[in-house]
Amino acid sequence: MSTASMEAALLLAGILFMLGLISVLIRRNIIFMLISVEIMLNAAGLAFIVAGTRWVQPDGQIMFIFILTMAAAEVSVGLALILQIYHQLKTLNSDAANIMKG
């Protein structure tokens, strides 16, 4: 059984992070923006796992558990905010949320 090289795995993590970042900047739908942030968090977690595997330390896996915990909290708060925005504005377009005051 062969394993992927560290460079290939970090390249994959970098590509995933860039795809998530570009998608956050381009998309206007709030749900797609939330999904893009999740892709970026998973890419960072992949980089931690690869680094931990390279140096034979459990630190990368521990950091990945923290990233997953943070992602779960971010999704719950994000979806609650999305529901409130949709309830008030009847749209998920992020440009429409610009009219909110207060």
N, C-alpha and C positions, 0 to 999 in steps of 0.2 A: 504494500500500500504506500503510494507516494504522497508527499505533502506539498502544498503550494509554498513557494518561496516567500520570504518576508516582503520582498520588494513588490511582488505581484499582489499580495494581500493589501499592502498599504496603498498601492496604486488603485485597487478596487475601492478601498475606503475613500480615497481622495476623489475618485470619479463620482461615487455616490453622494458625497458631500457637495460637490459642485453642482450636480443635477438638482439636489434639494435646494441649494441656494438660488440657482437660476430660476427654479420653479416658484420659489417664494417671491422673487422680484418680478416675475412676469405675470403670474396668475392674479386674478381679481376676485375669484370665489374664495370665501373664507375657509371653507372645508378643505379645498385643495391646498391652501396655504398651510393649514394645520397638518395635513398629510406630508407636505414637503418638509416641515420642521421635524416630523417623526423620522423621515428618511435621513435627515442630517444627524439626528441623535443616534440612529442605528449605525451610521458610518463612523461616528466618533467611538461608539462602543466596539465596533470591529477593529479599529486601530488600537484600542486598549487591549483587546484580546490577543491580537497579533504581537504586540510588544511584550505582553506578559508571557506568551508562549516562547518568544525568542530568548528571553532571559530566565526562563523556567521559574517564574515567580507567580503566585496567585493574585498579585495586585491588579492585573488586567481584568481578571474575572470579577474581583470585588468592585472595581470601578464600573464594570458593565452592569452589575446589579444595581448600583446607585443610579446609573443612567436610566435603566428600566424603571426604577421607582420614580425618578423625576419625570420621565415621559408619561407615566400613568397619571401623575398629578397634573401635568400640563394638559393632558387630554381631557380630564374631568373638568378642570376649570375652563379650558377652551370651549368645550361643548356647551357648558352652561352659559358662557358669554354669547356663543353663536345662537343659542335658543332665544336669549333675551333680545339680541339684535334682530333676529328674524321676527320675533313677536311684535316688536315696535316698528320696524321698517318694511316688513314683508318682502325682503330681498336678502340675499347673501353676498351681494356685491360689496367689496370693501370700500369702493368709492362712495357708496351711499351712506356709509357710517360716518363720513366726514361731516354730515350736517348735525350730528349729535352735539349738544351743548351741555355743559354742566359738570 
